[in-house]
Amino acid sequence: MPSFPPPGSVTVCEVNRDLITAETLSDDQAKDTYGKLLGLVFSPVPFQPEQLVSPPSDNDAEQDGRIAGDGVQRKGPLAILQGLVDESFRRLFRPNDVHLLPEVDIQGVSWHQNKHIIAFISGPNQVILRDYEDSEAKDPIFLTNEYQRDVRVLEWRPNGGRMLSVGCKGGICIWAASYPGNSASVRSGAASFVGSLSRGTGIRYILADFLCSEDNEHISALTWSPDGRYLASASYESSSFTVWDVAQGVGTPIRRGLGGISMLKWSPTGDYFFASKFDGTFYLWETNTWASEQWSSTSGFVKGATWDPDGRMILLAFSESSALGSVHFASKPPSLDAHLLPVDLPEIMSLAGSLGIEKMAWDNSGERLAVSFKDGDEAYRGLIAIYDTRRTPLISTSLIGFIRGPGDNPKPIGLSFHGKFKQGPLLSVCWSSGFCCTYPLLFRSHTLP
């Protein structure tokens, strides 16, 4: 039987398909259950649960033009992409799908790939960092700046040290850690502002760059190439996305279709690129020649997407479906020959009475899937379902149980797995009750004997 957390309890971790609960949120329970095994306790990070996503007004662009302007450079080293741009059409058609944006599983929580540092959106203009490797820094780091307004999405840069990209109104803030004797690099011509100091270590994060979006668009989707060289960004306000050469500060816009973009996801191997739109279409690109194939959904638009560890299939959640879909590539890249297959989650309907998937995350080993769902039975409302997943050859799922957050009527507002935590999947959830909690999911193929 799936593990069900009693009302009033809080989940601590998983141990071999059993989700352990406690009466209260505390480090003591974590030390007793997984702390001795991992040698580390992931203390909850409190924050003020403000309204994190506030729809912008129609005149925001006029009021904020002084900051961003027309900052995208249309010529750069990404020459292979230039033929895909149609700027004249873009100016004639400017979709605005802000009313659908709350339905999208926006990346509001991000783990550094190689370090135990988590970043999450903690307010309209604020990001919090928590470094679990720094035993002296008990307090989180707050990143704020006048350029960083109405934050929507964030993601750590792969293979780029401690560098964090934050999508907001007018562009992308690029934060970088600066150490005593080893200052962070600031791109020539970019303004630099001190962001915050971490107590006890002398490490500080500075705003190393601000990449201005075209026409002051609000950045609501970000994804890095796995080598960390390129950053793709998009806005719900536009039918195009931009691929940035971050070192040069140069962006190349690319357009396909008409609808505003809801989500971007680079594959873990870098061979493929996924882009979805609010009109129900989505595109698979191969990044060798940047050819693409268009797909259409009869189950609404894609509101969640996550690649498998090998980059050969992508799991999708749709706005009008309680089942998932998986796109499987039939042959090796750069082939775009693929098939869309259903992935049923029957327990979501039978146990929870859900009206659909809300958010999801898939761990880097491909063995744990976390899913939150809309509405449903009161006993299950606000819980996160944890599935054991297999990929041989198709995706199959087995429900392990449910995670309950702390506080009164907690609901998940963001969730993410640590990409390379060696001891097993590590899930972090930002709860509406004002805590970002981390749950080690421990089972025999990883840590346990």
Number of C-alpha atoms within 10 A of each C-alpha: 7 16 18 20 21 13 11 14 18 20 24 27 24 24 17 13 19 18 23 19 22 16 14 15 19 13 14 12 18 23 16 11 17 21 16 11 14 13 8 13 21 20 19 20 18 16 19 12 15 13 10 19 14 13 11 12 8 9 8 14 19 11 9 13 13 10 17 21 18 14 19 21 15 14 12 16 13 15 10 13 18 15 8 14 17 14 12 8 11 15 10 8 12 16 17 18 18 19 9 14 19 13 18 21 23 22 23 23 25 24 24 22 20 14 16 16 18 23 24 28 26 26 20 17 19 18 20 19 20 23 20 18 11 14 9 12 15 14 13 19 20 18 23 19 16 8 18 22 20 22 27 25 23 28 23 25 25 18 14 13 16 19 22 23 23 27 28 26 27 30 31 26 25 22 27 24 21 20 13 10 6 9 14 20 14 17 15 11 8 13 11 15 16 15 18 17 18 20 15 12 13 10 16 21 25 26 27 24 24 25 21 26 26 23 18 22 22 27 28 30 26 27 26 24 21 17 13 17 15 19 20 22 26 30 29 27 19 26 24 26 27 21 21 24 18 17 13 11 19 21 28 24 23 19 17 18 14 18 23 23 30 32 28 25 23 23 25 19 14 15 20 23 22 20 23 26 26 26 18 19 20 24 18 21 20 19 18 12 10 16 15 16 13 13 12 14 13 10 14 16 25 27 27 26 25 21 23 20 17 13 18 20 22 20 22 21 28 24 20 16 15 22 18 18 20 22 18 20 17 13 11 10 14 15 14 18 14 16 12 15 14 14 18 15 18 15 14 23 17 10 12 20 19 20 17 21 25 23 25 24 23 26 24 21 17 17 17 24 23 21 21 26 25 18 16 17 15 9 13 22 19 24 23 23 24 27 22 16 19 14 12 7 7 13 19 14 18 16 21 20 20 23 26 27 28 22 17 9 15 18 22 22 23 23 27 24 25 25 21 18 18 11 16 23 26 24 23 24 24 28 24 24 20 19 22 26 21 24 23 24 23 23 17 11 11 13 14 12 6
